Amino acid sequence: MPINPLDVIGNQVKSAARNQVRTAQAEFRRETSIVGYANARIGAAAKKYGDQCVVLSADVKRVDGQLRVFAKGGREDTGRDALEWIKWCVDNGAGEVCLNSIDTDGVRNGFDLEMLDAVAARVNVPIIASGGAGKKEDFLELFHHKGIDAGLAAGIFHQKLLTIRALKEYLNENGVEMRL
């Protein structure tokens, strides 16, 4: 069977992209603190790969009424104000934010809309909401909040409380455009 030159080029592009991802992952593993990594490397990563490739993932929890950044799977309070730190990261090259609310994660009572709105008011990049989805209505409510571009969930799908197809159909029927 003849080899399609476009397949060869496609495989070379995929291989180059995989190598860049491996390089970035190796640099990340050398760092001991995710906060330290972000502070030291976000600008460099944005220059090298482009802002659109730098996704800031932040685990955030309320401590004495303040939104704080946590590290190590939510076990270590970094002492940093989450709103200030996320804004700093975006100002220095993060092109997207994946925001996980430790307070609502796994609870299934809805996304932390107050936290999400506070972040959306401070940055102008796509925000992915994570933590709290328990039913399809939670997503519909989420997408009525300005500045929230995506919702992330796992448990409700893994435990078959909702299918992705059913969620997409429900959202589409309620005015949230997406591919089915």
N, C-alpha and C positions, 0 to 999 in steps of 0.2 A: 504494500500500500504506500503511495507517495506521501512524503512529509509536506505538510502545509507550512510555508514559511511564517505565516502569522502565528501558528501554534508555537514555533520555535521562539519567535520574538516575545510572545506572551509568557512563555516559560522563563525566559531570561529576565523579563520585568518582574515577574513574581519572585524569582530567586533573589534579585537585587533588593526588593522590598523586604523579603524575609531577613536578609543579611542586615539591613538597616534596623529592623525591629530587634534582632538579636543584639546588635551593638548597643542600642539604647537600653535594653534590658540588662546587659552586663554592666553598663555604667550605673544603672539604678541599684543593682545588687551591691555594688561597692560602697554605696552610701549606707550609713548606719541609721539615719533618721529620715523618715519621709518628709518631715517639715524642713529639715536641713537640706535635703535634696531639692525640694521645690524652691527654697530660697536661693540656693546656689546655681541651679541648673535650668530653671524655666526659660529664662531669656536665651540661653545658649541653645536649648532644644528648639525653641521657636525660630531662631535664626537659621539653624541647620535644617529643620524639617518643615517649617512653616507653622504659624499659629494654629491652623486647622488640625494639625496633628498632635497638639499638646492638650490633652484632656486632664484637667485637674479633678481628682477624686478626693472628696472631703467627707470624713465621718464627723458628724457634728452632734453635740449633746448640750442640753442646758445645764449649767452649773451656777447655782445661786442667781438665777434669772438671766445669766449671760450665755450666749451661744459660743461654745468653745470647740476648738479642733481637737480631735482625739486621734491617736495613732495605735498601731499594733492591734488592729481588729477591734478598736473601741475600748481597749483595756487601759490605755495610758493617756491621761489628760496632758496635752502639751502646754497648757496655760495660755494659749493664744486665742484672742478674740476671733471667732470664725468669720464674721462679716468683714473685718479689717483685713484678715489674711487672705480671704478669697478675692477681695477687690485688689489687693496687692498682686496676687498671682495673675489675675486677668490683666492688670495694668502692665505687667512684665512679660506677657506673652502667652498665657494660657488662653486657648481659643474656645474652650468649652468647659463646663463644670458638671460633674456627676456628683450630686449632693445627696448623701445618705443621712437620714435622721435616725440616730441611735435611739432616741426617745420613742419613735413610732415603729421602728423596724420589728417585724414579726408580730405586732399587736393586732393588725388587721382592722383598725378603726379609722383608716384614711391617712392620706399623706399629711405631713407637717406643713400645712399651707402658710401658716404665719412665718415660719423659717424661710420657706421658699420665696414668699413675697418679699421678705426683707433682703434676700440675696438678689432677686430679680430687680429690685429698686436700685441696686448699687452697681450692677454689671450689665453689659450689653453684648453678651455672648449666649449661645444656646445653653440651656440648663436641662439636665436630666434629673428628674425627681426619683428618689429611691427611699423605700421604707414606709410601710403602713397600708399598702393596698390590700383590701379584704373583699371587695366586690366591684363589679363593673362601674357602679355609680361613682366610686372613688376616682376613677380615671376621668369620667365626664366632668366632675367637679374640678379636678386638677387642670384640665385643658381650658377651663373658663378663666384661669388666672393668667394675666399678661406676663409674658417672659418665660413661661414654662414650655419647653419644646418637646419633651418626651417623659414618659413614665416607665419606671422599671419595676418589675415584680418577679418573684420566683415561687414562693410557697403556694400561692393560690393556684398556680399552674401545675407544679409538681404534685400537689395533693388532689389535683383534678377537681377543684372547686369551680373552675372556670377554664374554658379553652381559649386559646389565643384567637381562633377564628370567631367564636361567639363574642369576644370582647371587641374585635375589630368591626364586626357587623353592627353591634350595639352602638359603638361610637359613631360609625358612619351614618347610621339611621338618625342620630342625634346631632348631626351637623359637624362632626369632626372628620375632616377629609383625610383619607388614607387609602393605600392600595389594599385590596382584599385578596 
